[in-house]
Amino acid sequence: MNASLKMYYLKQLLKIGIILLFAIIPTYYIYNNFKDQRDQIRSSESLSITFHESEGDKVTLKEVVPVTDSVGLSSRAYTFTIKNNLEAPVKYSVKLTEDIDAIEKDDCAMNRIPMQVLKVGIHKDKQENQILSFNTITDNTLTTGTIKGYGSEEYTVRIWVQKGTLATDNNLHFHGILQVVENGTDIASATITK
């Protein structure tokens, strides 16, 4: 291969490298910018909770239709990660409560879905879905756990109305708050509107 042909290939490789560089760097910055806008982080000294929705703690569920568990498990997911910032294990619980502020703001106290007809699917990473009827839940607690030192756990929560409990042509909805609680103190919340 002569020198001019080698020089030609070298120039072509250099051009391709520059084009790739100009494509990769902006893509990286755009991705990180949108990721930061999407994730909402709440933290205390011991726990950091990251909600992986663009609304953060303002989650919205629409079109309330009573469904079976299999359909409910395919409904919109609310995902969050709990991270332990300490070396020592930390105990926590995940709760679902009514959002009184949203109910007052929307003036919808007469259109609320009773919490007793709600079902919740909660999935912790690498475990099977746990389906709960809200009428069997104590103190609004969906699950409890302990995170090892510097560990993290991911959760996916789905909420639906139990089949056969309400008419399908209703105008009812539900405002709730998904809370991560440590030692009886609310750490973070995600508002749920149905």
C-alpha positions as CSV (number, residue, x, y, z in Angstrom):
1,M,0.0,0.0,0.0
2,N,1.5,3.3,-1.0
3,A,1.8,6.3,1.3
4,S,-0.9,8.4,-0.3
5,L,-3.5,5.6,0.1
6,K,-2.5,5.2,3.8
7,M,-2.9,9.0,4.3
8,Y,-6.3,8.8,2.6
9,Y,-7.5,6.1,5.0
10,L,-6.1,7.9,8.0
11,K,-8.0,11.1,7.0
12,Q,-11.2,9.2,6.6
13,L,-10.8,7.5,10.0
14,L,-10.1,10.9,11.6
15,K,-13.3,12.4,9.9
16,I,-15.4,9.5,11.2
17,G,-13.9,9.9,14.7
18,I,-14.8,13.6,14.7
19,I,-18.3,12.9,13.5
20,L,-18.8,10.3,16.2
21,L,-17.4,12.6,18.9
22,F,-19.8,15.4,17.8
23,A,-22.7,12.9,18.0
24,I,-21.9,11.2,21.3
25,I,-21.0,14.1,23.5
26,P,-24.3,16.1,23.0
27,T,-26.3,12.9,23.3
28,Y,-24.7,12.2,26.6
29,Y,-25.4,15.7,27.9
30,I,-29.0,15.6,26.7
31,Y,-29.7,12.3,28.3
32,N,-28.2,13.4,31.7
33,N,-30.2,16.6,31.5
34,F,-33.5,14.8,31.0
35,K,-32.6,12.2,33.5
36,D,-32.1,14.9,36.1
37,Q,-35.4,16.4,35.2
38,R,-37.2,13.1,35.4
39,D,-35.9,11.8,38.7
40,Q,-37.0,13.5,41.9
41,I,-34.9,12.9,44.9
42,R,-35.8,13.3,48.6
43,S,-33.4,12.5,51.3
44,S,-32.7,12.5,55.0
45,E,-29.4,11.8,56.8
46,S,-29.9,8.0,56.5
47,L,-32.1,7.5,53.4
48,S,-32.3,8.9,49.8
49,I,-35.5,8.2,47.9
50,T,-35.5,8.7,44.1
51,F,-38.9,8.7,42.3
52,H,-38.3,7.8,38.7
53,E,-41.2,9.8,37.2
54,S,-41.1,13.2,35.5
55,E,-43.7,14.5,38.0
56,G,-41.7,13.2,41.0
57,D,-44.0,13.3,43.9
58,K,-47.0,14.4,41.7
59,V,-48.0,11.1,40.2
60,T,-51.3,10.9,38.2
61,L,-53.5,7.9,37.5
62,K,-56.5,8.4,35.2
63,E,-59.6,6.6,34.1
64,V,-60.8,4.7,37.1
65,V,-62.2,1.3,35.9
66,P,-62.5,-1.7,38.2
67,V,-60.3,-4.4,36.8
68,T,-59.0,-7.9,37.6
69,D,-55.6,-8.3,39.3
70,S,-53.9,-9.4,36.0
71,V,-55.0,-6.1,34.3
72,G,-54.2,-4.1,37.4
73,L,-50.6,-5.5,37.4
74,S,-50.2,-4.1,33.9
75,S,-51.4,-0.6,34.8
76,R,-49.2,2.4,35.1
77,A,-46.2,1.8,37.4
78,Y,-44.8,4.2,40.1
79,T,-41.2,3.4,40.6
80,F,-38.8,4.5,43.2
81,T,-35.4,3.6,44.7
82,I,-34.6,3.7,48.4
83,K,-30.9,4.1,49.2
84,N,-29.2,3.7,52.6
85,N,-26.6,6.5,53.1
86,L,-25.3,4.9,56.3
87,E,-23.1,1.9,57.2
88,A,-25.7,0.6,59.6
89,P,-29.0,-1.1,58.4
90,V,-32.1,1.2,58.3
91,K,-35.7,0.1,58.8
92,Y,-38.4,1.6,56.7
93,S,-42.0,1.2,55.6
94,V,-43.9,2.1,52.4
95,K,-47.4,3.5,53.0
96,L,-50.4,4.8,50.9
97,T,-52.5,7.5,52.5
98,E,-55.2,9.9,51.2
99,D,-53.9,13.3,50.1
100,I,-56.1,15.6,52.1
101,D,-54.5,18.8,50.5
102,A,-55.4,17.5,46.9
103,I,-58.9,16.6,48.0
104,E,-59.5,20.1,49.4
105,K,-57.8,21.8,46.4
106,D,-60.0,19.9,43.9
107,D,-63.1,20.2,46.2
108,C,-63.8,16.5,45.5
109,A,-64.6,15.1,48.9
110,M,-67.9,13.7,47.5
111,N,-66.2,12.0,44.5
112,R,-63.6,10.0,46.4
113,I,-63.0,6.3,45.8
114,P,-63.2,4.5,49.2
115,M,-59.7,3.2,50.0
116,Q,-61.3,-0.2,50.9
117,V,-61.9,-1.0,47.2
118,L,-58.3,-0.3,46.1
119,K,-55.9,-3.1,45.3
120,V,-52.1,-2.5,45.3
121,G,-49.4,-4.5,43.5
122,I,-46.0,-3.9,45.0
123,H,-42.8,-5.4,43.5
124,K,-39.4,-5.2,45.1
125,D,-36.4,-5.9,42.9
126,K,-35.8,-9.6,42.3
127,Q,-39.0,-10.7,44.1
128,E,-42.5,-11.6,43.0
129,N,-45.3,-9.1,42.9
130,Q,-47.3,-8.9,46.1
131,I,-51.0,-8.1,45.6
132,L,-52.8,-6.5,48.5
133,S,-56.4,-5.6,49.1
134,F,-56.5,-2.3,50.8
135,N,-59.2,-3.4,53.2
136,T,-56.7,-6.0,54.7
137,I,-53.9,-3.5,55.1
138,T,-53.0,-2.3,58.6
139,D,-52.1,1.4,59.2
140,N,-51.9,2.0,55.4
141,T,-48.6,0.1,55.3
142,L,-47.9,-1.7,52.0
143,T,-44.6,-3.2,53.0
144,T,-41.8,-2.9,55.6
145,G,-38.1,-3.7,55.2
146,T,-34.5,-3.1,56.2
147,I,-31.9,-1.9,53.9
148,K,-28.3,-3.0,54.6
149,G,-25.6,-0.4,55.0
150,Y,-25.0,1.5,51.7
151,G,-27.5,-0.7,50.0
152,S,-30.4,0.2,47.8
153,E,-33.8,-1.3,46.9
154,E,-36.1,-0.6,43.9
155,Y,-39.9,-0.7,44.2
156,T,-42.6,-0.7,41.6
157,V,-46.2,0.1,42.9
158,R,-49.4,-0.2,40.9
159,I,-52.8,0.8,42.2
160,W,-56.2,-0.2,40.8
161,V,-59.9,-0.5,41.8
162,Q,-60.9,-4.1,42.6
163,K,-63.2,-5.6,40.0
164,G,-66.9,-5.8,41.0
165,T,-66.7,-3.0,43.7
166,L,-67.7,0.1,41.7
167,A,-69.8,0.8,38.6
168,T,-67.6,1.3,35.5
169,D,-69.4,4.5,34.6
170,N,-68.6,6.4,37.8
171,N,-66.9,9.8,38.1
172,L,-65.1,8.8,41.3
173,H,-61.4,9.3,41.7
174,F,-58.7,8.9,44.4
175,H,-56.0,11.2,45.6
176,G,-53.3,9.6,47.6
177,I,-49.7,9.9,48.8
178,L,-47.2,7.1,48.5
179,Q,-44.8,7.6,51.4
180,V,-41.5,6.1,52.5
181,V,-41.4,6.3,56.3
182,E,-38.3,5.8,58.5
183,N,-38.7,5.5,62.2
184,G,-42.2,7.0,62.1
185,T,-41.0,10.1,60.1
186,D,-42.1,10.7,56.5
187,I,-39.0,10.9,54.3
188,A,-40.5,11.4,50.9
189,S,-43.8,11.2,49.1
190,A,-45.4,10.8,45.7
191,T,-48.9,12.1,45.2
192,I,-51.3,9.7,43.4
193,T,-54.4,11.0,41.6
194,K,-56.9,8.6,40.3
